[in-house]
């Protein structure tokens, strides 16, 4: 199963675009920062990941404010079939997590 859930902030958005078939695509860069335990040691984990939402959820994703922690669920896939880079494909947007 390929399911990915992440609490992150949108730090950069691209303009809404459309596929040749007319499907809307919203793209952004997400920033994740959290404390994690590994081998009984706490460490800070931070990373950026490219994300996109297609179809009906794209407008909701595109309308999210910058820099607000939100829970996202989806899956990871290659940017394209010849790429090694991953993109987080969002298919569910959870609640905003305010400080």
Beta strands, then each sheet from edge to edge (+ up, - down):
strand 1: 4-13
strand 2: 17-18
strand 3: 24-38
strand 4: 41-54
strand 5: 70-78
strand 6: 86-96
sheet 1: 2+ 3- 1+ 5- 6+ 4+
end
